[in-house]
Amino acid sequence: MNIVVLVKQVPAISDIKIDTKDNNLVRVGAPSMMNPVDLHAIEAALAVKDAVGDATITIMTMGTALAGEVMRDGIAVGVNQGVLVSDERMAGSDTLATGTILAKAIEKIGGADLVFTGKRSTDGDTGQIPPALAQNLGMSLLSYAESLEIDGETARITRKNHDGLETVEAPLPAVVSVMETMNTPRNPKIRGKMSAKKAVFQVLRLEDIGLDSQQAGAAGSATKVTELFAPEPHPVGIMISGDTVGQAVTKLVETLASKQLL
Ligand SMILES: Cc1cc2nc3c(=O)[nH]c(=O)nc-3n(C[C@H](O)[C@H](O)[C@H](O)COP(=O)(O)OP(=O)(O)OC[C@H]3O[C@@H](n4cnc5c(N)ncnc54)[C@H](O)[C@@H]3O)c2cc1C
């Protein structure tokens, strides 16, 4: 079985800076880490491998060479190999272009029976990559998975909806987006850490995956960020209470009257 896990490098800070010239995140110089939920996607892949035995797990990211470093965390816990999809012409890709590029890269390495992703990234936070991949690869999408079971050629997940938990199944191949609640990521052992340090990743550029510069970056993107701003903080509310409902209502009326709202 071929399993691909997609991971994204995200800023490791809450104070994200935006370049006002092009409305992009300032990634250069910002401390970074693996998108936290992607660790759970890796664990999901490892659990499937543990269960089926004969499986190869490939970890993949689209980003700069520095972004590729996050893949070492996957190698350290038992992922077999890494693929860095990297090309300066991919910079500025929106989710449409990213979904196209990652799908082509998966096809280039021979496709997959299962593709694992996190449910969302902490920076872009669109949750659009899993459905984009499923669409581009012609696979079923099992999104927001809280649990996963592989039963022969069928993948079955549970996920929360407004009424409770639902069980959804689809034939393989499938894309599964994973929630943090699905599992507890395992810790790397010393041997794994050593392999991670030495790992050499395959690098795929645009030509390698059969795309050109018009299908990547700003040229291949259907959307453009025209403005980014922090929302105004809500003013602090006033809590009105009293020993009885009557007292509370009296205080409420007095407060509203004092603010000339009555
Ligand atoms: C309108 C628009 C314009 C944008 N323009 C830019 C831009 O100019 N420059 C820029 O850097 N970013 C830009 N972005 C952000 C960029 O498109 C997204 O970071 C990227 O497409 C992934 O989307 P996301 O972070 O929302 O992923 P989500 O869909 O929230 O992520 C879900 C999962 O998909 C996987 N995944 C996501 N991204 C990757 C990746 N790169 N490699 C491997 N796996 C991945 C991970 O498993 C992740 O957990 C833009 C986004 C939008 C919406």
The ligand as a MOL file (V3000), in Angstrom:
LIG
                    3D

  0  0  0     0  0            999 V3000
M  V30 BEGIN CTAB
M  V30 COUNTS 53 58 0 0 0
M  V30 BEGIN ATOM
M  V30 1 C -6.6520 33.9010 -1.6820 0
M  V30 2 C -5.3910 33.2990 -1.1430 0
M  V30 3 C -4.1580 33.7620 -1.5790 0
M  V30 4 C -2.9870 33.2390 -1.0470 0
M  V30 5 N -1.7930 33.7150 -1.4610 0
M  V30 6 C -0.6760 33.2140 -0.9080 0
M  V30 7 C 0.5720 33.6860 -1.2650 0
M  V30 8 O 0.6420 34.6060 -2.0800 0
M  V30 9 N 1.6930 33.1510 -0.6830 0
M  V30 10 C 1.6070 32.1510 0.2180 0
M  V30 11 O 2.6170 31.6780 0.7260 0
M  V30 12 N 0.4390 31.6600 0.5620 0
M  V30 13 C -0.7010 32.1750 0.0280 0
M  V30 14 N -1.8880 31.7190 0.4000 0
M  V30 15 C -1.9060 30.6450 1.3220 0
M  V30 16 C -1.7160 29.3760 0.5630 0
M  V30 17 O -2.5190 29.2740 -0.5500 0
M  V30 18 C -2.0860 28.3270 1.5010 0
M  V30 19 O -1.1940 28.3720 2.5910 0
M  V30 20 C -2.0070 26.9910 0.8690 0
M  V30 21 O -2.6870 26.9920 -0.3490 0
M  V30 22 C -2.6160 25.9520 1.7680 0
M  V30 23 O -3.8710 26.4080 2.1980 0
M  V30 24 P -4.1760 26.3670 3.7230 0
M  V30 25 O -2.9900 26.8200 4.4770 0
M  V30 26 O -5.4690 27.0550 3.9550 0
M  V30 27 O -4.3200 24.7740 3.9340 0
M  V30 28 P -5.4810 23.9200 4.5650 0
M  V30 29 O -6.3780 23.4450 3.4950 0
M  V30 30 O -6.0950 24.6240 5.7480 0
M  V30 31 O -4.5600 22.7400 5.0760 0
M  V30 32 C -5.0590 21.4340 5.3040 0
M  V30 33 C -3.9310 20.4540 5.1870 0
M  V30 34 O -3.4500 20.4270 3.8400 0
M  V30 35 C -2.0560 20.1330 3.8460 0
M  V30 36 N -1.3210 21.2370 3.2340 0
M  V30 37 C -1.6790 22.5320 3.1440 0
M  V30 38 N -0.7140 23.2520 2.5100 0
M  V30 39 C 0.2650 22.3700 2.2140 0
M  V30 40 C 1.5270 22.4870 1.5820 0
M  V30 41 N 1.9890 23.6740 1.1210 0
M  V30 42 N 2.2750 21.3730 1.4390 0
M  V30 43 C 1.8320 20.1790 1.8980 0
M  V30 44 N 0.6540 19.9970 2.5110 0
M  V30 45 C -0.1150 21.0890 2.6580 0
M  V30 46 C -1.6500 19.9230 5.3080 0
M  V30 47 O -1.7880 18.5690 5.6310 0
M  V30 48 C -2.7100 20.7390 6.0400 0
M  V30 49 O -2.8950 20.2940 7.3730 0
M  V30 50 C -3.0670 32.2180 -0.0850 0
M  V30 51 C -4.3120 31.7510 0.3350 0
M  V30 52 C -5.4690 32.2710 -0.1760 0
M  V30 53 C -6.8040 31.7360 0.3140 0
M  V30 END ATOM
M  V30 BEGIN BOND
M  V30 1 1 1 2
M  V30 2 1 2 3
M  V30 3 2 2 52
M  V30 4 2 3 4
M  V30 5 1 4 5
M  V30 6 1 4 50
M  V30 7 2 5 6
M  V30 8 1 6 7
M  V30 9 1 6 13
M  V30 10 2 7 8
M  V30 11 1 7 9
M  V30 12 1 9 10
M  V30 13 2 10 11
M  V30 14 1 10 12
M  V30 15 2 12 13
M  V30 16 1 13 14
M  V30 17 1 14 15
M  V30 18 1 14 50
M  V30 19 1 15 16
M  V30 20 1 16 17
M  V30 21 1 16 18
M  V30 22 1 18 19
M  V30 23 1 18 20
M  V30 24 1 20 21
M  V30 25 1 20 22
M  V30 26 1 22 23
M  V30 27 1 23 24
M  V30 28 2 24 25
M  V30 29 1 24 26
M  V30 30 1 24 27
M  V30 31 1 27 28
M  V30 32 2 28 29
M  V30 33 1 28 30
M  V30 34 1 28 31
M  V30 35 1 31 32
M  V30 36 1 32 33
M  V30 37 1 33 34
M  V30 38 1 33 48
M  V30 39 1 34 35
M  V30 40 1 35 36
M  V30 41 1 35 46
M  V30 42 1 36 37
M  V30 43 1 36 45
M  V30 44 2 37 38
M  V30 45 1 38 39
M  V30 46 1 39 40
M  V30 47 2 39 45
M  V30 48 1 40 41
M  V30 49 2 40 42
M  V30 50 1 42 43
M  V30 51 2 43 44
M  V30 52 1 44 45
M  V30 53 1 46 47
M  V30 54 1 46 48
M  V30 55 1 48 49
M  V30 56 2 50 51
M  V30 57 1 51 52
M  V30 58 1 52 53
M  V30 END BOND
M  V30 END CTAB
M  END
